Amino acid sequence: MSKQIIECVPNISEGRDDSKIKAISEVVETVEGVKLLDVDPGKATNRTVITFVGEPQQVIDAAFLLIKKAAELIDMSKQTGEHPRFGATDVCPLVPISGITMEETVKYAHKLAQRVGEELNIPIYCYENAAQEEKRKNLANCRAGEYEGLKEKLANPDWKPDFGPAEFNDRVKGSGVTAISARDFLIAYNVNLNTTSTRRANAIAFDIREAGRGKTEDGTPTGKKVLDENGDQVRIPGKLKAVKGIGWFIEEYGVAQISYNLTNINITSMHVAFDETDKAATARGLRVTGSELIGLIPLQAMLDCADYYLLKQQRSLGCSESEKIKIAIKSLGLDELKPFNPEEKIIEYMLGDNTKKLIDFDLADFADETAGESMAPGGGSIAAYVGTLGVALGTMVANLSGHKAGWDDRWEEFSKWAEKGQAYKNTLLQLVDEDTNAFNKIIDGFRMPKGSDEEKALRAEAIEAATKYATEVPFKVMETAYNSMEVAQAMLKDGMESSLSDSAVGILCAKTAVTGAYFNVKINAKDIKDRAFADDLINRGEAIYQKTIAIEKETIAFIDSKM
């Protein structure tokens, strides 16, 4: 079973005092296993978004300490800022990341809310998925009246907190109220405009956000409201679902922005919000100049953005992940106001293993590491890397062909081949390190103690399992390298004729990868005690090997006929 991981994204009502922000944010890492990912302060909004992750109980323990520290250091009776707020820790959402359902995350949100209410005497409203009544699902309803309206709100039976005191006492005067939730991944995203007008920024926000704007008889913001049968103002919906937004002026940048919360990026993505905002701004005589991401973002959201703009440009989607990240940053102008570092803004990169892998080496260091006196990396890892280079060549030809003058109507055909190539390439790259890891597992098995019969049995069992795995990995290299040959074969037949040699070299590299991996399958399989398992891998490997030899011969004959 995979480890349960949740993210916590508390927003504290302090964005100017670095010492307070540091003290509040760093307390989370006093809980073992919790990783602080991001601290993003805003001076004009006087608000800081903090992001940390870990296993559920660890995360709510850390969140409790953060809320406690924020209440100690932030006095809400003296706090001002552009952003709506009603507490020192204004909101504290929990977000399921992996291995955990929303229903389970809600239980942890309630557990945290109860503890904060009872032990810290801070009133708590539970919102979104953690809400215990319909009207509290919307954060805006819970926060209506903000800090200044808390005395009246807490005295209203309809707005009795879910946990904690229902009175505006001296403690609450300083700490304010905290809203705790379990929610889907939310992107806080600001779009920059070439204006200083908050009114014009708001007009665009109303065009876009799901809630839209209130309807008036003359269509102006100050006109007489049009009411429904319940006496509520009729609303004209905005263009995009799962989007909240307001306009504001940011003094530190000297521009107006539209501040969005994209509450479900599967419904409305960052790039769609950007594009629709650009259209609405243009229609109102304004221009979008860039955008700003607050907090972190999933890798897939950035890759989807790159694909969106590549498709609009009728360009191949089969480019590398790093290239797609660059395309997304430039397409959205994410670096307009300050540098955008993917290593610090993309969740998966922040959570990545810091252990240096073979594929992290530069070419010279990789060669030196291979040539050294250690037994790894060996032939299996080298076979996987040669296969990587082979499919990379086929992918290159696909991308070049997609850009060839006169072949504009074929870009999708070549894009699909390039995408396939990238997928094969990524698998083979992963197998470069995995082959070495598998070899190391065998070494670990031989290093196990063997003083007693029980220890000997456990050692033998570990060695057998590790040897099986060390045979399965090169077999996977064989399969992947063989399958990847389809890309270069297609490019030999249908790609740019001037790149025939590149496609052919790609096929020869793939053949070398298959052959080298097959040797590793055979040499490792001889030590496996389970002969049925070993013979099955060898037989399947032999079939792949023979088919690869046939393709190599066909390729050489084809090249000879063309040159």
C-alpha positions as CSV (number, residue, x, y, z in Angstrom):
1,M,0.0,0.0,0.0
2,S,1.4,3.4,-1.0
3,K,2.2,6.0,1.7
4,Q,-0.6,8.5,2.5
5,I,0.5,12.0,1.7
6,I,-1.5,15.2,2.2
7,E,-0.6,18.8,1.6
8,C,-1.5,21.7,3.9
9,V,-1.7,25.2,2.6
10,P,-2.3,27.6,5.5
11,N,-2.6,31.3,4.7
12,I,-1.5,33.6,7.5
13,S,-2.4,37.3,7.8
14,E,1.2,38.5,7.8
15,G,3.2,39.3,4.7
16,R,5.5,42.1,5.7
17,D,7.4,41.0,8.9
18,D,10.0,38.5,7.7
19,S,10.9,37.5,11.3
20,K,7.3,36.6,12.1
21,I,6.8,34.8,8.8
22,K,10.0,32.8,9.4
23,A,9.1,31.8,13.0
24,I,5.6,30.7,11.9
25,S,6.6,28.8,8.9
26,E,9.6,27.0,10.3
27,V,7.7,25.5,13.2
28,V,6.1,22.9,10.9
29,E,9.5,21.2,10.3
30,T,9.8,20.6,14.1
31,V,7.4,17.7,13.4
32,E,9.4,14.7,12.0
33,G,8.5,13.7,8.5
34,V,7.0,17.1,7.5
35,K,8.6,18.9,4.6
36,L,8.1,22.7,4.2
37,L,7.8,23.2,0.5
38,D,7.1,26.9,0.0
39,V,6.7,30.2,1.8
40,D,5.2,32.9,-0.5
41,P,4.6,36.3,1.2
42,G,2.8,39.3,-0.3
43,K,3.4,42.8,1.1
44,A,0.4,44.5,-0.4
45,T,-2.0,41.7,0.6
46,N,-0.2,41.3,4.0
47,R,-0.7,37.6,3.6
48,T,1.7,34.6,3.3
49,V,0.8,31.3,1.7
50,I,2.7,28.4,3.3
51,T,2.9,24.9,1.8
52,F,4.0,21.7,3.5
53,V,3.4,18.0,3.0
54,G,3.7,14.7,4.9
55,E,1.7,11.9,6.3
56,P,-1.7,12.9,7.6
57,Q,-1.2,12.8,11.3
58,Q,2.2,14.5,11.0
59,V,0.7,17.2,8.9
60,I,-2.2,18.1,11.2
61,D,0.3,18.1,14.2
62,A,2.4,20.6,12.2
63,A,-0.7,22.6,11.3
64,F,-1.7,22.8,14.9
65,L,1.7,24.2,15.9
66,L,1.6,26.7,13.0
67,I,-1.9,28.0,14.0
68,K,-0.7,28.3,17.6
69,K,2.4,30.2,16.7
70,A,0.5,32.5,14.3
71,A,-2.0,33.4,17.1
72,E,1.0,34.2,19.4
73,L,2.7,36.5,16.9
74,I,-0.1,38.1,14.8
75,D,-2.5,40.6,16.5
76,M,-5.6,40.8,14.2
77,S,-6.8,43.9,15.9
78,K,-3.9,45.8,14.3
79,Q,-3.7,43.9,11.0
80,T,-4.6,45.5,7.6
81,G,-4.1,44.3,4.1
82,E,-5.7,44.1,0.6
83,H,-6.8,40.4,1.0
84,P,-10.0,39.4,2.7
85,R,-9.2,37.9,6.1
86,F,-10.6,37.1,9.5
87,G,-7.9,35.3,11.4
88,A,-4.2,35.2,12.2
89,T,-4.2,31.8,10.4
90,D,-7.0,32.8,8.0
91,V,-7.5,29.5,6.2
92,C,-5.9,26.1,6.7
93,P,-6.9,23.6,3.9
94,L,-5.8,20.0,3.7
95,V,-5.4,18.5,0.2
96,P,-5.1,14.8,-0.6
97,I,-2.0,14.2,-2.7
98,S,-1.5,10.4,-2.8
99,G,-2.7,7.2,-1.2
100,I,-5.6,8.9,0.6
101,T,-9.2,9.7,-0.3
102,M,-11.1,13.0,0.2
103,E,-13.3,11.3,2.7
104,E,-10.3,10.3,4.8
105,T,-8.8,13.8,4.5
106,V,-12.1,15.3,5.8
107,K,-11.7,13.2,8.9
108,Y,-8.3,14.7,9.5
109,A,-9.6,18.2,8.9
110,H,-12.3,17.7,11.5
111,K,-9.7,16.2,13.9
112,L,-7.5,19.3,13.5
113,A,-10.4,21.7,13.8
114,Q,-11.6,20.1,17.0
115,R,-8.1,20.2,18.6
116,V,-7.5,23.9,17.6
117,G,-10.9,24.9,18.9
118,E,-10.6,23.0,22.2
119,E,-6.9,23.5,23.0
120,L,-6.2,26.9,21.5
121,N,-9.7,28.4,22.1
122,I,-9.8,29.7,18.5
123,P,-13.3,29.6,16.8
124,I,-13.2,27.3,13.7
125,Y,-15.4,27.2,10.7
126,C,-15.2,24.1,8.5
127,Y,-15.7,24.8,4.8
128,E,-15.7,23.1,1.4
129,N,-15.6,19.3,1.7
130,A,-15.2,19.6,5.5
131,A,-18.3,21.8,5.8
132,Q,-21.0,20.4,8.2
133,E,-23.8,22.5,6.6
134,E,-24.4,23.7,3.0
135,K,-24.0,27.4,3.5
136,R,-20.5,26.8,5.0
137,K,-19.1,25.1,2.0
138,N,-18.3,28.4,0.4
139,L,-15.4,30.1,2.1
140,A,-16.7,33.5,1.1
141,N,-19.8,32.9,3.2
142,C,-17.8,31.9,6.2
143,R,-15.5,34.9,5.9
144,A,-18.3,37.4,5.1
145,G,-17.9,40.5,7.3
146,E,-14.2,39.6,7.7
147,Y,-12.4,40.3,11.0
148,E,-14.3,43.6,11.6
149,G,-17.6,41.7,11.6
150,L,-16.6,38.9,13.9
151,K,-18.2,40.2,17.1
152,E,-21.6,40.3,15.5
153,K,-21.1,37.1,13.5
154,L,-20.0,35.0,16.6
155,A,-23.1,36.2,18.5
156,N,-25.4,35.0,15.6
157,P,-26.7,31.4,16.3
158,D,-26.7,30.8,12.6
159,W,-23.0,31.3,12.5
160,K,-21.9,29.5,15.7
161,P,-18.4,28.1,15.0
162,D,-18.1,24.4,14.3
163,F,-15.5,24.2,17.1
164,G,-14.1,26.6,19.7
165,P,-15.7,29.6,21.5
166,A,-18.8,31.4,20.1
167,E,-17.8,34.7,21.6
168,F,-15.5,37.6,20.7
169,N,-13.4,37.5,23.8
170,D,-9.9,38.9,24.4
171,R,-8.3,35.7,22.9
172,V,-10.4,35.9,19.7
173,K,-9.8,39.6,19.5
174,G,-6.1,38.8,18.9
175,S,-6.3,35.5,17.0
176,G,-9.4,36.0,15.0
177,V,-11.1,33.0,13.5
178,T,-9.6,30.2,11.4
179,A,-11.4,28.3,8.5
180,I,-10.3,24.7,8.1
181,S,-11.1,22.5,5.1
182,A,-10.4,19.5,3.0
183,R,-10.4,20.4,-0.6
184,D,-9.2,19.5,-4.1
185,F,-5.9,21.0,-5.3
186,L,-6.4,24.8,-5.7
187,I,-4.2,27.1,-7.7
188,A,-3.9,30.6,-6.5
189,Y,-3.1,32.5,-9.7
190,N,-2.9,36.2,-10.5
191,V,-3.1,37.7,-14.0
192,N,-1.2,41.0,-14.6
193,L,-2.8,43.9,-16.6
194,N,-1.4,47.0,-18.2
195,T,-3.4,49.2,-16.0
196,T,-3.5,50.5,-12.4
197,S,-7.3,50.5,-12.3
198,T,-8.8,48.2,-9.8
199,R,-12.3,48.9,-11.2
200,R,-11.3,47.7,-14.6
201,A,-9.6,44.7,-13.2
202,N,-12.7,43.8,-11.3
203,A,-14.8,44.2,-14.4
204,I,-12.7,41.6,-16.1
205,A,-12.8,39.3,-13.1
206,F,-16.6,39.5,-13.1
207,D,-16.6,38.6,-16.8
208,I,-14.6,35.4,-16.0
209,R,-15.4,34.1,-12.6
210,E,-18.2,31.6,-12.1
211,A,-20.2,33.9,-9.8
212,G,-20.1,36.6,-12.5
213,R,-21.7,39.9,-11.5
214,G,-25.0,41.2,-10.0
215,K,-27.6,42.2,-12.6
216,T,-28.8,45.8,-12.7
217,E,-31.6,47.4,-14.7
218,D,-29.3,49.6,-16.8
219,G,-26.3,47.1,-16.8
220,T,-24.0,49.4,-14.8
221,P,-22.5,48.5,-11.4
222,T,-24.4,51.4,-9.7
223,G,-27.7,50.8,-11.4
224,K,-30.8,49.5,-9.7
225,K,-30.5,45.9,-8.7
226,V,-32.7,43.2,-10.4
227,L,-34.0,40.9,-7.7
228,D,-35.4,37.4,-7.8
229,E,-38.5,36.1,-6.0
230,N,-36.5,35.7,-2.8
231,G,-35.3,39.3,-2.8
232,D,-31.7,38.3,-3.8
233,Q,-30.0,40.1,-6.7
234,V,-30.1,38.1,-9.9
235,R,-26.6,37.2,-11.1
236,I,-25.1,37.1,-14.6
237,P,-22.8,34.1,-14.6
238,G,-19.2,34.5,-15.7
239,K,-17.5,32.5,-18.4
240,L,-15.6,29.9,-16.5
241,K,-16.6,27.3,-13.9
242,A,-14.7,26.5,-10.7
243,V,-13.1,30.0,-10.8
244,K,-13.2,32.7,-8.1
245,G,-11.7,36.1,-8.8
246,I,-11.4,39.7,-7.8
247,G,-9.4,42.7,-9.1
248,W,-6.8,44.6,-7.1
249,F,-3.9,47.0,-7.4
250,I,-0.5,45.7,-6.3
251,E,1.6,48.7,-5.2
252,E,4.9,46.8,-5.1
253,Y,4.5,45.9,-8.8
254,G,2.7,49.1,-9.8
255,V,0.0,47.1,-11.7
256,A,-3.5,45.9,-11.3
257,Q,-4.1,42.2,-11.2
258,I,-6.9,39.8,-11.3
259,S,-6.5,37.4,-8.4
260,Y,-8.0,34.0,-9.2
261,N,-8.6,30.8,-7.2
262,L,-8.9,27.9,-9.6
263,T,-10.7,25.5,-7.4
264,N,-10.7,22.6,-9.8
265,I,-8.1,22.6,-12.5
266,N,-9.7,19.6,-14.2
267,I,-12.6,21.9,-15.0
268,T,-10.8,25.2,-15.6
269,S,-7.0,25.1,-16.1
270,M,-4.5,27.8,-15.5
271,H,-3.9,28.3,-19.3
272,V,-7.6,28.5,-20.1
273,A,-8.1,31.2,-17.3
274,F,-5.2,33.1,-18.8
275,D,-6.4,33.0,-22.4
276,E,-10.0,33.9,-21.5
277,T,-8.8,36.8,-19.3
278,D,-6.6,38.0,-22.2
279,K,-9.7,38.0,-24.5
280,A,-11.8,39.9,-21.9
281,A,-9.1,42.4,-21.3
282,T,-8.6,43.0,-25.1
283,A,-12.4,43.6,-25.5
284,R,-12.1,46.3,-22.8
285,G,-9.1,48.0,-24.3
286,L,-6.6,46.5,-21.9
287,R,-3.9,43.9,-22.3
288,V,-2.6,41.0,-20.2
289,T,1.1,41.3,-19.7
290,G,1.9,38.1,-17.8
291,S,0.8,36.2,-14.7
292,E,1.9,35.1,-11.2
293,L,1.6,31.8,-9.5
294,I,1.2,31.9,-5.7
295,G,2.4,28.8,-4.0
296,L,3.0,25.5,-5.8
297,I,1.6,23.7,-8.9
298,P,1.4,20.1,-10.0
299,L,3.8,19.2,-12.8
300,Q,0.9,18.0,-15.0
301,A,-0.7,21.4,-15.0
302,M,2.5,22.9,-16.4
303,L,2.8,20.2,-19.0
304,D,-0.9,20.6,-20.0
305,C,-0.3,24.3,-20.5
306,A,2.6,23.6,-22.8
307,D,0.6,21.2,-24.8
308,Y,-2.2,23.7,-25.1
309,Y,0.0,26.3,-26.7
310,L,1.9,23.8,-28.8
311,L,-1.4,22.6,-30.3
312,K,-2.5,26.2,-31.0
313,Q,0.8,26.7,-32.8
314,Q,0.4,23.3,-34.7
315,R,3.7,22.2,-33.2
316,S,4.8,18.8,-32.1
317,L,3.9,17.7,-28.5
318,G,6.9,15.3,-28.5
319,C,9.4,17.6,-26.8
320,S,11.1,17.1,-23.5
321,E,9.6,17.8,-20.1
322,S,12.1,20.6,-19.5
323,E,11.3,22.2,-22.8
324,K,7.6,22.1,-22.0
325,I,8.2,23.8,-18.7
326,K,10.0,26.6,-20.5
327,I,7.1,26.9,-23.0
328,A,4.6,27.1,-20.2
329,I,6.5,29.8,-18.3
330,K,6.9,32.0,-21.4
331,S,3.4,31.4,-22.7
332,L,1.8,32.6,-19.4
333,G,4.5,35.2,-18.6
334,L,5.1,33.6,-15.2
335,D,8.4,35.3,-15.0
336,E,7.2,38.8,-15.7
337,L,7.2,40.1,-12.1
338,K,9.9,37.9,-10.6
339,P,12.0,34.9,-11.6
340,F,10.0,31.6,-11.8
341,N,12.1,28.6,-10.7
342,P,10.5,25.3,-11.6
343,E,12.5,23.5,-8.9
344,E,10.8,25.7,-6.3
345,K,7.3,25.9,-7.7
346,I,6.5,22.5,-9.0
347,I,5.4,20.0,-6.3
348,E,6.9,16.9,-7.8
349,Y,10.3,18.7,-8.2
350,M,10.1,19.8,-4.6
351,L,9.4,16.3,-3.4
352,G,12.0,14.7,-5.6
353,D,14.7,12.4,-4.2
354,N,17.9,14.4,-3.7
355,T,20.1,11.4,-4.2
356,K,22.2,11.8,-7.3
357,K,21.2,9.4,-10.0
358,L,23.3,8.1,-12.9
359,I,21.2,10.1,-15.3
360,D,22.0,13.3,-13.4
361,F,25.7,12.9,-14.4
362,D,27.0,14.9,-17.3
363,L,28.4,12.8,-20.2
364,A,32.0,12.9,-19.1
365,D,31.2,12.1,-15.5
366,F,28.9,9.2,-16.6
367,A,31.8,7.8,-18.7
368,D,34.2,8.2,-15.8
369,E,31.8,6.5,-13.4
370,T,31.4,3.6,-15.8
371,A,35.1,3.3,-16.3
372,G,35.8,3.3,-12.6
373,E,36.7,0.2,-10.5
374,S,33.2,-0.3,-9.1
375,M,31.0,-2.9,-10.7
376,A,28.1,-0.5,-11.4
377,P,27.0,0.9,-13.6
378,G,27.5,-2.1,-15.8
379,G,26.3,-3.5,-19.0
380,G,22.6,-3.4,-18.1
381,S,22.6,0.3,-17.4
382,I,24.7,1.1,-20.4
383,A,22.3,-1.0,-22.6
384,A,19.4,1.1,-21.3
385,Y,21.2,4.3,-22.0
386,V,22.2,3.3,-25.5
387,G,18.5,2.5,-26.0
388,T,17.6,5.9,-24.7
389,L,19.9,7.5,-27.3
390,G,18.4,5.3,-30.0
391,V,14.8,6.4,-29.5
392,A,15.9,10.0,-28.9
393,L,17.3,10.0,-32.5
394,G,14.0,8.7,-33.9
395,T,12.1,11.3,-31.9
396,M,14.4,14.0,-33.2
397,V,13.6,13.0,-36.8
398,A,9.9,13.1,-36.0
399,N,10.2,16.6,-34.6
400,L,12.3,17.8,-37.6
401,S,9.8,16.3,-40.0
402,G,7.0,18.0,-38.3
403,H,8.7,21.4,-39.0
404,K,9.6,20.7,-42.6
405,A,8.5,23.3,-45.0
406,G,5.6,22.0,-47.1
407,W,4.7,19.4,-44.6
408,D,2.5,21.6,-42.5
409,D,-0.5,19.4,-42.9
410,R,1.4,16.4,-41.5
411,W,2.5,18.0,-38.2
412,E,0.0,15.9,-36.1
413,E,1.2,12.7,-37.6
414,F,4.8,13.5,-36.6
415,S,3.7,14.8,-33.3
416,K,2.2,11.5,-32.4
417,W,5.4,9.7,-33.2
418,A,7.5,12.2,-31.2
419,E,5.2,11.7,-28.2
420,K,5.6,8.0,-28.4
421,G,9.4,8.4,-28.6
422,Q,9.4,10.6,-25.5
423,A,7.5,8.0,-23.6
424,Y,9.9,5.3,-24.6
425,K,12.8,7.6,-23.8
426,N,11.5,8.4,-20.3
427,T,11.1,4.7,-19.5
428,L,14.6,3.7,-20.7
429,L,16.1,6.6,-18.7
430,Q,14.4,5.3,-15.6
431,L,15.8,1.9,-16.3
432,V,19.4,3.2,-16.5
433,D,19.4,3.7,-12.7
434,E,17.0,0.8,-12.0
435,D,19.4,-1.7,-13.4
436,T,22.1,-0.5,-11.1
437,N,19.7,-0.4,-8.2
438,A,18.7,-4.0,-8.9
439,F,22.3,-5.1,-8.9
440,N,22.9,-3.4,-5.6
441,K,19.9,-5.3,-4.1
442,I,21.8,-8.6,-4.9
443,I,24.9,-7.2,-3.1
444,D,22.7,-6.2,-0.1
445,G,21.4,-9.8,0.0
446,F,24.8,-11.3,0.1
447,R,25.8,-9.0,3.0
448,M,23.0,-10.2,5.2
449,P,24.0,-12.2,8.3
450,K,24.1,-16.0,8.1
451,G,24.9,-17.1,11.6
452,S,21.8,-19.2,12.2
453,D,19.5,-21.4,10.1
454,E,16.8,-18.7,10.2
455,E,19.3,-16.0,9.1
456,K,20.5,-18.3,6.3
457,A,17.0,-18.9,5.1
458,L,16.1,-15.2,5.1
459,R,19.4,-14.4,3.3
460,A,18.7,-17.0,0.6
461,E,15.2,-15.7,0.1
462,A,16.4,-12.1,-0.3
463,I,19.1,-13.2,-2.8
464,E,16.6,-15.1,-4.8
465,A,14.1,-12.2,-4.9
466,A,16.9,-9.7,-5.8
467,T,18.2,-12.0,-8.5
468,K,14.8,-12.4,-10.1
469,Y,14.3,-8.6,-10.0
470,A,17.8,-8.1,-11.5
471,T,16.7,-10.3,-14.4
472,E,13.3,-8.7,-14.9
473,V,14.9,-5.2,-15.2
474,P,17.1,-6.0,-18.2
475,F,14.2,-7.9,-19.7
476,K,12.1,-4.7,-19.4
477,V,15.0,-2.8,-21.2
478,M,14.8,-5.4,-24.0
479,E,11.0,-5.0,-24.4
480,T,11.1,-1.2,-24.3
481,A,14.1,-0.8,-26.7
482,Y,12.6,-3.3,-29.1
483,N,9.2,-1.5,-29.0
484,S,10.9,1.8,-29.4
485,M,12.3,0.8,-32.8
486,E,8.8,1.5,-34.3
487,V,9.5,5.3,-34.0
488,A,12.8,5.2,-36.0
489,Q,11.3,2.6,-38.5
490,A,8.4,5.0,-39.2
491,M,10.8,7.9,-39.7
492,L,12.9,5.8,-42.1
493,K,9.8,5.2,-44.2
494,D,7.9,8.5,-43.8
495,G,10.3,11.1,-42.3
496,M,12.7,13.5,-43.8
497,E,14.9,11.7,-46.3
498,S,17.9,13.9,-45.3
499,S,17.7,12.3,-41.8
500,L,17.7,8.7,-43.0
501,S,21.1,8.1,-41.3
502,D,19.8,9.5,-38.0
503,S,16.9,7.1,-38.0
504,A,19.2,4.2,-38.9
505,V,21.6,5.0,-36.1
506,G,18.6,5.1,-33.8
507,I,17.6,1.5,-34.9
508,L,21.2,0.3,-34.5
509,C,21.4,1.8,-30.9
510,A,18.1,0.1,-30.1
511,K,19.4,-3.2,-31.4
512,T,22.5,-2.8,-29.2
513,A,20.3,-2.1,-26.2
514,V,18.3,-5.2,-26.9
515,T,21.4,-7.4,-27.3
516,G,23.2,-6.0,-24.3
517,A,20.1,-6.4,-22.1
518,Y,19.6,-9.9,-23.3
519,F,23.1,-10.8,-22.2
520,N,22.2,-9.5,-18.8
521,V,19.0,-11.5,-18.7
522,K,20.9,-14.7,-19.5
523,I,23.7,-14.2,-17.0
524,N,21.4,-13.3,-14.1
525,A,18.9,-16.0,-14.9
526,K,21.5,-18.7,-14.5
527,D,21.6,-18.0,-10.7
528,I,17.8,-18.2,-10.2
529,K,16.6,-21.2,-8.3
530,D,13.1,-21.0,-9.7
531,R,13.9,-22.5,-13.2
532,A,10.4,-22.1,-14.6
533,F,10.6,-18.4,-13.9
534,A,14.1,-18.1,-15.4
535,D,13.4,-20.2,-18.5
536,D,10.3,-18.2,-19.3
537,L,12.3,-14.9,-19.3
538,I,15.0,-16.4,-21.4
539,N,12.6,-17.8,-23.9
540,R,10.7,-14.5,-24.2
541,G,14.0,-12.7,-24.4
542,E,15.3,-14.9,-27.2
543,A,12.1,-14.2,-29.3
544,I,12.6,-10.4,-28.9
545,Y,16.3,-10.8,-29.7
546,Q,15.6,-12.6,-33.0
547,K,13.0,-10.1,-34.1
548,T,15.5,-7.3,-33.4
549,I,18.2,-8.9,-35.5
550,A,15.7,-9.1,-38.4
551,I,14.9,-5.4,-38.1
552,E,18.6,-4.6,-38.1
553,K,19.1,-6.5,-41.3
554,E,16.1,-4.8,-42.9
555,T,17.4,-1.4,-41.9
556,I,20.9,-1.9,-43.3
557,A,19.5,-3.2,-46.6
558,F,17.2,-0.2,-46.8
559,I,19.9,2.3,-46.1
560,D,22.2,0.5,-48.7
561,S,19.5,0.9,-51.3
562,K,19.1,4.6,-50.6
563,M,22.7,5.6,-50.5
